[in-house]
Amino acid sequence: MADPADNAGAVIEHHLANSLARHRLPEFTGIDWAKLECEECGEEIPAARREAAPWATTCIDCQSIREEKSRHVR
């Protein structure tokens, strides 16, 4: 039987693996980062945001909404 620390470690590893799979470097995935659109609203992610956070999958507005929602869930 696994203890809580083992369970937490497994969850963390799972989330890390999923995150890394989604955010691989473009030269290895063939993604043209310059044309990425927000996965929430479909608008183009602004160039300044792509430069500051090349792994971002949402625009600033949608990311702010996500973060606000996550604060209310906890």
C-alpha angles and dihedrals in degrees: 000000000000120000123228092264091056091048091049091049091052092050092049092049091049093051092045092051091049092047093049091048091054095045105044117149113274095238088063098043102037091236116151098221091191090070101043117135128205109270090217106046103012095234119133113269106243117253093240090057092047090052094046095042111016091177093058115124096183136053119250094261094051092044090052090052091049092051092047091051092049090053090057094048096059 
